[in-house]
């Protein structure tokens, strides 16, 4: 006989350390193997379960967290180049492309809008 499937809360609890790890490592290069190890799953199984739980891949979640942090840093006046470095993005151009794709505004324009 198979054991019953874990409740949704149990699944969320398995991924809570992964989300914390993502948040704490925004400026670092994080690999699928690293994330799977935190969740104590094989990389393939981790990827499938993570996507089933959140509806996005770990890479998409990481980018969303990075851009959310970028918004916070831009709001307090950090330069886009500093923000890109602090959030693990390759450079200011990468920040600009990703930020504009997600929020439909460039980081510089976002800062100017906040100052108004």
C-alpha positions in Angstrom: 0.0 0.0 0.0 1.2 3.5 -0.9 1.5 6.1 1.8 -0.8 9.1 1.4 0.6 12.1 -0.5 1.9 14.9 1.7 -0.4 17.8 2.3 0.1 21.0 0.4 1.5 22.6 3.6 4.2 19.9 3.7 5.1 20.6 0.1 5.4 24.3 0.8 7.5 23.6 3.9 10.0 21.6 1.7 10.5 24.6 -0.5 10.6 27.3 2.3 14.4 26.7 2.8 14.9 26.9 -1.0 13.1 30.3 -1.2 15.2 31.5 1.7 18.3 30.2 0.0 17.3 32.0 -3.2 16.7 35.3 -1.3 20.0 35.1 0.6 22.0 34.3 -2.6 20.7 36.9 -5.0 24.1 38.2 -5.9 25.6 34.7 -6.3 25.5 32.1 -9.1 23.1 29.5 -7.9 22.8 26.1 -9.7 20.0 23.6 -10.0 22.2 21.1 -8.1 22.6 23.6 -5.2 18.9 24.2 -5.0 18.0 20.5 -5.2 20.4 19.8 -2.4 18.7 22.3 -0.2 15.4 20.6 -0.9 17.0 17.2 -0.5 15.8 16.0 -3.9 17.4 15.0 -7.1 17.8 17.9 -9.6 15.2 16.5 -12.0 12.7 15.7 -9.3 13.3 19.1 -7.6 12.7 20.9 -10.9 9.4 19.1 -11.5 8.1 19.6 -8.0 9.2 23.2 -7.8 7.4 24.0 -11.0 4.3 22.1 -9.9 4.3 24.0 -6.6 5.0 27.6 -7.9 4.1 27.5 -11.6 7.5 28.8 -12.5 11.0 27.4 -12.8 13.6 28.1 -10.1 15.4 30.4 -12.6 12.2 32.4 -13.2 11.7 32.7 -9.4 15.3 33.8 -8.9 14.9 36.5 -11.6 11.6 37.7 -10.0 13.3 37.9 -6.6 16.3 39.7 -8.1 14.1 42.3 -9.8 12.1 42.8 -6.7 15.3 43.5 -4.8 16.4 45.8 -7.7 13.2 47.8 -7.3 13.9 48.3 -3.6 17.5 49.4 -4.2 16.5 51.7 -7.0 13.9 53.3 -4.7 16.5 54.2 -2.1 18.7 55.9 -4.8 21.2 53.2 -5.7 22.6 53.6 -9.2 21.5 51.0 -11.8 25.1 49.7 -12.1 25.3 49.2 -8.3 21.9 47.5 -8.3 22.9 45.1 -11.1 26.0 44.0 -9.2 24.1 43.7 -5.9 21.4 41.5 -7.4 23.6 39.2 -9.4 22.8 40.4 -12.8 25.6 40.5 -15.4 25.7 44.2 -15.9 23.6 47.3 -16.1 22.3 46.4 -19.6 21.1 43.0 -18.3 19.3 44.8 -15.5 17.7 47.3 -17.9 16.5 44.6 -20.2 15.1 42.4 -17.5 13.6 45.3 -15.5 11.9 46.7 -18.6 10.6 43.3 -19.7 9.0 42.7 -16.2 7.8 46.2 -15.3 7.5 47.9 -18.7 9.8 50.8 -17.5 13.6 51.2 -17.4 15.4 51.4 -14.1 16.3 55.0 -14.7 12.8 56.0 -15.6 11.5 54.1 -12.5 13.8 56.2 -10.3 12.7 59.4 -11.9 9.0 58.5 -11.4 9.6 57.9 -7.8 11.2 61.3 -7.3 8.2 63.1 -8.7 
